[in-house]
Amino acid sequence: MSEVTILQVVPRLEAGGSEQSTIEIAEALTAAGAKALVASEGGRLVERLENAGGELIRLPLASKNPLTILANAQRLAELVEARDVSLLHARSRAPAWSAFLAARRTGRPFVTTYHGAYRRQFPLKQAYNGVMARGDRVIANSRYTAEIIAARHGVPMERMRVIHRGLDIAQFARDAIAPARFQRLRDAWGIEEGCPVILQAARLTRLKGHTHTIAAARLLREAGQLGDAVVIFAGSADGRDGYREELEKKIADGGLEGRVRLVGHCDDMPAAFNLATVGILPSTRAETFGRPSIEAQAAGCPVIVTDVGAAPENVIAASDSSDFTGWVVPPSDAPALAESLAEALALPPDARATICQRARAHVGCHFALKTMQRDTLAVYDELLGTNLASHLR
């Protein structure tokens, strides 16, 4: 095989962990001398993909319409043959069905990354989800996800690989961020320099637990423990206008206008978490990774997560070790969240600096971007008999 061409398929290239991972793997493939194709409807991250060396193939892959899925399978099969694609890698269910059918039609290896704790309301839904376990290799983004795959789909461990998401910790170093980037966020968020910030970086959806954050902020204010801190909800509503209005009402009812702010999508997470005093990920339902938890720690920001899904894997909890990097609290428990927030806000500077150093070291050891990229390319190598991973330094 003279040139390796990998085709990743995702619905859209908007903000999200699976989309970011798609671009990071495109970058790694380019660095290894391979061709990186991404089939998708496109989105705000297209420019980043192209800067990483990837090429976008526009297809209506977000559609769950069975006829569109079948049509996409034919389009992908034609693309595989025309571009001599070596392997297909799917990261979401609808495009995964199209990619699975195209891979079987063309005899190419098929890889899936299982990113979500998909709900199983009825047998047909379980069958629909099952495509994510049909890869010749199935990548789980956490130990929690691997347990789901084994329990629900019976995938043997020899066909599964656990590869945590990774990030470039150097981008989150404070001295790597120009002062203008901090000021841009302060201006956008309406905060003064030195203002304590509680940052919840997540799209506006109920499972992210925003209502419990508001309740915790109210408890802190009533107890005189909120001080001058401001809670920032950094995330887009993505059409969930009713939920946004519900949050605004809860903020007003709690007397927290100006203290809890909905600022929309943030495109500079290194600067955001470096501005933050504490990051929070108070999900009410299990998530399979929880990227903000490692982004916060990479910036040296203590983090609070709820004890559901994979997020607790990412944090050294205060309840488990004196060398902690954050707190793990029960889900949907505003008093417990408020208690940990009060502790984080009251940290003396020297204690906070020590936690920050530990947090960065923890992420650098366990969640490095290069490790994720190398391990993913190694999966391709297993199936193709190539040595792509060895080209990454």
C-alpha positions as CSV (number, residue, x, y, z in Angstrom):
1,M,0.0,0.0,0.0
2,S,1.8,3.1,-1.2
3,E,-0.3,5.8,0.6
4,V,-2.6,5.3,3.5
5,T,-5.9,7.2,3.3
6,I,-8.1,7.3,6.4
7,L,-11.7,8.4,6.1
8,Q,-13.4,9.7,9.3
9,V,-17.1,10.2,9.3
10,V,-19.0,12.5,11.7
11,P,-22.4,14.3,11.3
12,R,-21.1,17.9,11.6
13,L,-17.9,19.7,12.6
14,E,-19.3,21.8,15.3
15,A,-18.0,22.2,18.9
16,G,-17.8,18.9,20.8
17,G,-15.3,16.3,21.9
18,S,-15.8,13.9,19.0
19,E,-15.4,16.7,16.5
20,Q,-12.2,17.9,18.2
21,S,-10.9,14.4,18.2
22,T,-11.6,14.1,14.5
23,I,-9.5,17.1,13.8
24,E,-6.7,15.9,16.1
25,I,-6.5,12.6,14.4
26,A,-6.5,14.3,11.0
27,E,-3.5,16.3,12.2
28,A,-1.7,13.2,13.4
29,L,-2.4,11.4,10.1
30,T,-1.0,14.3,8.2
31,A,2.1,14.3,10.4
32,A,2.5,10.6,9.8
33,G,2.4,11.1,6.0
34,A,-1.1,9.7,5.5
35,K,-4.1,11.3,3.8
36,A,-6.8,12.5,6.2
37,L,-10.4,12.7,4.7
38,V,-13.4,13.7,6.8
39,A,-16.9,13.2,5.5
40,S,-19.4,15.6,7.3
41,E,-22.0,18.2,6.7
42,G,-19.3,20.8,7.8
43,G,-19.6,23.4,10.5
44,R,-17.6,26.0,12.4
45,L,-14.5,23.7,12.8
46,V,-13.9,23.2,9.0
47,E,-11.2,25.8,8.9
48,R,-9.4,24.0,11.8
49,L,-9.7,20.7,9.9
50,E,-8.1,22.2,6.9
51,N,-5.3,23.9,8.9
52,A,-4.6,20.5,10.4
53,G,-4.1,19.0,6.9
54,G,-7.5,17.3,6.6
55,E,-9.9,17.5,3.6
56,L,-13.6,17.9,4.0
57,I,-16.0,15.8,1.9
58,R,-19.5,17.3,2.3
59,L,-22.2,14.8,2.7
60,P,-25.6,14.9,4.6
61,L,-24.3,12.6,7.3
62,A,-26.3,14.1,10.2
63,S,-29.6,12.8,8.8
64,K,-31.2,9.8,10.6
65,N,-33.6,9.2,7.7
66,P,-33.1,5.5,6.6
67,L,-33.2,6.4,3.0
68,T,-30.6,9.1,3.4
69,I,-28.4,6.7,5.4
70,L,-28.6,4.1,2.6
71,A,-27.8,6.8,0.0
72,N,-24.9,8.0,2.1
73,A,-23.6,4.4,2.2
74,Q,-23.5,4.4,-1.6
75,R,-21.8,7.8,-1.8
76,L,-19.2,6.7,0.8
77,A,-18.6,3.4,-1.1
78,E,-18.0,5.4,-4.3
79,L,-15.7,7.7,-2.4
80,V,-13.7,4.8,-0.9
81,E,-13.1,3.4,-4.4
82,A,-12.4,6.7,-6.1
83,R,-9.9,7.9,-3.4
84,D,-8.5,4.5,-2.6
85,V,-9.5,4.8,1.1
86,S,-7.7,2.3,3.3
87,L,-9.9,2.4,6.4
88,L,-13.2,4.0,7.6
89,H,-13.5,5.4,11.2
90,A,-17.0,6.4,12.4
91,R,-17.8,8.5,15.6
92,S,-21.6,8.8,15.5
93,R,-24.5,6.4,14.9
94,A,-26.2,7.6,11.7
95,P,-23.0,8.1,9.7
96,A,-21.6,4.9,11.3
97,W,-24.4,2.9,9.6
98,S,-23.5,4.5,6.3
99,A,-19.8,3.9,6.8
100,F,-20.4,0.3,8.0
101,L,-22.3,-0.6,4.9
102,A,-19.7,1.1,2.7
103,A,-16.8,-0.7,4.4
104,R,-18.5,-4.1,4.0
105,R,-19.3,-3.3,0.4
106,T,-15.7,-2.3,-0.4
107,G,-13.9,-4.8,1.9
108,R,-12.2,-2.0,3.9
109,P,-11.6,-2.2,7.7
110,F,-14.1,-0.4,9.9
111,V,-13.3,1.3,13.2
112,T,-15.7,3.0,15.6
113,T,-15.2,5.3,18.5
114,Y,-17.9,4.9,21.1
115,H,-18.4,8.4,22.4
116,G,-21.8,8.4,24.0
117,A,-23.8,6.5,26.7
118,Y,-26.6,6.1,24.2
119,R,-30.1,5.6,25.7
120,R,-32.0,2.3,25.0
121,Q,-35.7,3.0,25.3
122,F,-36.7,0.1,23.1
123,P,-35.2,-2.8,21.1
124,L,-35.1,-0.9,17.8
125,K,-33.1,1.8,19.5
126,Q,-30.7,-0.8,20.9
127,A,-30.2,-2.2,17.4
128,Y,-29.6,1.3,16.0
129,N,-27.0,2.0,18.7
130,G,-25.3,-1.4,18.0
131,V,-23.5,-0.2,14.9
132,M,-21.0,1.5,17.2
133,A,-20.0,-1.9,18.5
134,R,-19.6,-3.4,15.0
135,G,-16.1,-2.1,14.3
136,D,-13.2,-4.4,13.5
137,R,-11.8,-2.4,16.4
138,V,-14.0,-0.5,18.9
139,I,-12.4,2.4,20.6
140,A,-13.9,3.3,24.0
141,N,-13.0,6.8,25.3
142,S,-13.0,5.8,29.0
143,R,-13.1,2.7,31.2
144,Y,-16.7,3.5,31.9
145,T,-17.5,3.4,28.2
146,A,-15.7,0.1,27.8
147,E,-17.9,-1.4,30.5
148,I,-21.0,-0.2,28.7
149,I,-19.8,-1.7,25.4
150,A,-19.0,-5.1,27.0
151,A,-22.3,-5.2,28.9
152,R,-24.7,-4.0,26.2
153,H,-23.1,-5.5,23.1
154,G,-20.8,-8.3,24.3
155,V,-17.8,-7.0,22.5
156,P,-14.7,-9.0,23.6
157,M,-11.8,-7.1,25.0
158,E,-9.5,-8.3,22.2
159,R,-11.6,-6.2,19.8
160,M,-11.8,-3.2,22.1
161,R,-9.3,-0.5,22.9
162,V,-9.6,2.2,25.7
163,I,-8.1,5.5,24.4
164,H,-8.9,8.5,26.5
165,R,-9.3,11.8,24.8
166,G,-6.2,14.0,24.9
167,L,-5.2,17.6,24.7
168,D,-2.1,19.6,24.1
169,I,-1.3,20.7,27.7
170,A,1.2,23.3,26.3
171,Q,-1.7,25.3,24.9
172,F,-3.2,25.6,28.4
173,A,-0.1,27.0,30.0
174,R,-0.8,30.5,31.3
175,D,2.4,32.0,29.8
176,A,1.3,30.7,26.4
177,I,-1.8,32.9,26.4
178,A,-1.5,36.5,25.2
179,P,-2.9,39.1,27.6
180,A,-5.3,40.2,24.9
181,R,-7.0,36.9,24.9
182,F,-7.8,37.2,28.6
183,Q,-9.1,40.8,28.1
184,R,-11.3,39.7,25.3
185,L,-13.0,37.2,27.6
186,R,-13.3,39.7,30.4
187,D,-15.0,42.1,28.1
188,A,-17.3,39.5,26.7
189,W,-18.2,38.2,30.1
190,G,-18.4,41.6,31.8
191,I,-16.0,40.8,34.6
192,E,-13.1,42.8,36.2
193,E,-9.6,41.5,36.5
194,G,-9.2,39.5,39.6
195,C,-12.9,38.6,39.9
196,P,-13.4,35.0,41.1
197,V,-15.0,32.9,38.3
198,I,-16.9,29.7,38.6
199,L,-16.9,28.3,35.0
200,Q,-19.3,25.8,33.7
201,A,-18.3,25.1,30.1
202,A,-21.0,23.1,28.5
203,R,-23.8,23.4,26.0
204,L,-27.2,24.4,27.4
205,T,-28.9,21.1,27.9
206,R,-30.6,19.7,31.0
207,L,-28.2,16.8,31.5
208,K,-25.4,19.3,32.2
209,G,-27.0,20.3,35.5
210,H,-27.1,24.0,35.2
211,T,-30.2,24.3,37.4
212,H,-28.2,22.6,40.3
213,T,-25.4,25.1,39.7
214,I,-27.9,28.0,40.1
215,A,-29.3,26.4,43.3
216,A,-25.8,26.0,44.7
217,A,-24.9,29.6,43.9
218,R,-28.1,30.7,45.7
219,L,-27.1,28.6,48.8
220,L,-23.6,30.2,48.7
221,R,-25.0,33.7,48.5
222,E,-27.4,33.1,51.3
223,A,-24.6,31.7,53.5
224,G,-22.3,34.7,52.6
225,Q,-19.8,32.4,50.9
226,L,-20.2,33.5,47.3
227,G,-18.3,36.7,47.8
228,D,-17.6,38.6,44.6
229,A,-17.6,35.4,42.5
230,V,-19.5,35.2,39.2
231,V,-20.8,32.0,37.7
232,I,-20.3,31.8,33.9
233,F,-22.3,29.4,31.8
234,A,-20.2,29.2,28.6
235,G,-22.1,27.2,26.1
236,S,-24.6,27.6,23.2
237,A,-28.3,26.8,23.5
238,D,-28.3,25.1,20.0
239,G,-32.0,25.8,19.6
240,R,-33.0,24.9,23.2
241,D,-34.5,28.4,23.8
242,G,-37.0,27.1,26.2
243,Y,-34.3,25.7,28.5
244,R,-32.3,28.9,28.3
245,E,-35.5,30.9,29.3
246,E,-36.0,28.4,32.2
247,L,-32.4,29.1,33.4
248,E,-32.9,32.8,33.1
249,K,-36.1,32.6,35.3
250,K,-34.3,30.5,37.9
251,I,-31.5,33.1,38.0
252,A,-34.0,35.9,38.5
253,D,-36.0,34.0,41.1
254,G,-32.8,33.3,43.0
255,G,-31.8,36.9,43.1
256,L,-28.7,36.1,41.1
257,E,-29.0,38.5,38.2
258,G,-25.5,39.5,37.2
259,R,-24.0,36.8,39.4
260,V,-24.9,33.9,37.1
261,R,-24.3,34.8,33.4
262,L,-25.1,33.0,30.2
263,V,-22.4,34.1,27.8
264,G,-22.9,31.7,24.9
265,H,-20.3,29.6,23.1
266,C,-16.6,30.1,24.1
267,D,-14.0,29.4,21.4
268,D,-10.9,29.9,23.7
269,M,-11.0,27.3,26.5
270,P,-7.3,27.7,27.5
271,A,-7.9,31.3,28.3
272,A,-11.3,30.6,29.8
273,F,-10.0,28.0,32.3
274,N,-7.0,30.1,33.1
275,L,-9.4,32.9,34.1
276,A,-11.5,30.6,36.2
277,T,-11.1,30.1,39.9
278,V,-12.8,26.7,39.7
279,G,-14.3,24.7,36.9
280,I,-17.5,22.6,37.3
281,L,-19.0,19.7,35.4
282,P,-22.2,18.9,37.4
283,S,-23.8,16.5,34.9
284,T,-26.9,14.8,36.1
285,R,-26.6,11.8,33.7
286,A,-23.6,9.7,32.9
287,E,-21.3,11.0,30.2
288,T,-18.6,8.9,28.7
289,F,-15.7,11.3,29.2
290,G,-16.2,14.9,30.3
291,R,-13.5,16.9,28.4
292,P,-14.0,20.1,30.4
293,S,-12.7,18.2,33.5
294,I,-9.3,17.7,31.9
295,E,-9.2,21.1,30.2
296,A,-9.7,22.8,33.5
297,Q,-6.9,20.8,35.2
298,A,-4.6,21.4,32.2
299,A,-5.0,25.1,32.9
300,G,-4.2,24.5,36.6
301,C,-7.8,25.1,37.6
302,P,-9.3,22.9,40.3
303,V,-12.5,21.1,39.1
304,I,-15.7,19.7,40.6
305,V,-17.4,16.9,38.8
306,T,-20.4,14.7,39.7
307,D,-20.1,11.0,40.5
308,V,-21.7,9.7,37.3
309,G,-20.2,8.2,34.2
310,A,-16.5,8.7,33.3
311,A,-15.8,12.1,34.8
312,P,-14.6,10.8,38.1
313,E,-11.9,8.8,36.3
314,N,-10.4,12.1,35.2
315,V,-9.9,13.7,38.7
316,I,-7.9,12.8,41.7
317,A,-10.7,13.3,44.3
318,A,-10.2,15.2,47.5
319,S,-12.1,12.4,49.3
320,D,-9.6,9.8,48.1
321,S,-6.2,11.6,48.4
322,S,-4.5,14.5,50.0
323,D,-2.8,15.1,46.6
324,F,-6.2,15.9,45.1
325,T,-6.9,17.9,41.9
326,G,-10.6,18.3,42.4
327,W,-13.8,17.2,44.1
328,V,-16.4,14.6,43.2
329,V,-19.9,15.2,44.5
330,P,-23.2,13.3,44.1
331,P,-25.3,14.3,41.0
332,S,-28.3,16.6,41.4
333,D,-27.1,17.6,44.9
334,A,-27.0,21.4,45.1
335,P,-25.9,21.5,48.8
336,A,-22.9,19.1,48.1
337,L,-21.9,21.2,45.1
338,A,-22.2,24.4,47.1
339,E,-20.0,22.9,49.9
340,S,-17.2,22.0,47.4
341,L,-17.5,25.4,45.7
342,A,-17.1,27.1,49.0
343,E,-14.0,25.1,49.7
344,A,-12.6,25.9,46.3
345,L,-13.3,29.6,46.5
346,A,-11.7,29.8,50.0
347,L,-8.4,28.1,49.1
348,P,-5.3,30.0,50.2
349,P,-3.0,31.1,47.4
350,D,-0.3,28.6,48.3
351,A,-2.7,25.7,48.5
352,R,-4.3,26.6,45.3
353,A,-0.9,26.9,43.5
354,T,0.0,23.4,44.7
355,I,-3.3,22.0,43.5
356,C,-2.8,23.7,40.1
357,Q,0.7,22.1,39.7
358,R,-0.7,18.7,40.5
359,A,-3.6,19.1,38.2
360,R,-1.4,20.0,35.2
361,A,1.0,17.1,36.0
362,H,-2.0,14.7,36.2
363,V,-3.3,15.7,32.8
364,G,0.2,15.6,31.2
365,C,0.7,12.1,32.5
366,H,-2.7,10.6,31.7
367,F,-4.4,12.7,29.0
368,A,-1.7,13.9,26.6
369,L,-2.8,14.6,23.1
370,K,0.2,12.8,21.5
371,T,-0.7,9.7,23.5
372,M,-4.3,9.7,22.2
373,Q,-3.1,10.3,18.6
374,R,-0.4,7.7,18.8
375,D,-2.7,5.1,20.3
376,T,-5.4,5.7,17.6
377,L,-3.0,5.4,14.8
378,A,-1.7,2.2,16.4
379,V,-5.3,0.8,16.0
380,Y,-5.1,1.7,12.3
381,D,-1.7,0.0,12.1
382,E,-3.2,-3.2,13.6
383,L,-5.7,-3.5,10.9
384,L,-3.6,-2.3,7.9
385,G,-0.2,-3.7,8.8
386,T,1.3,-0.2,8.6
387,N,3.5,1.8,11.0
388,L,1.8,5.2,11.2
389,A,2.1,5.5,14.9
390,S,5.9,5.2,14.8
391,H,6.0,8.5,12.8
392,L,4.6,10.5,15.7
393,R,7.2,12.0,18.1
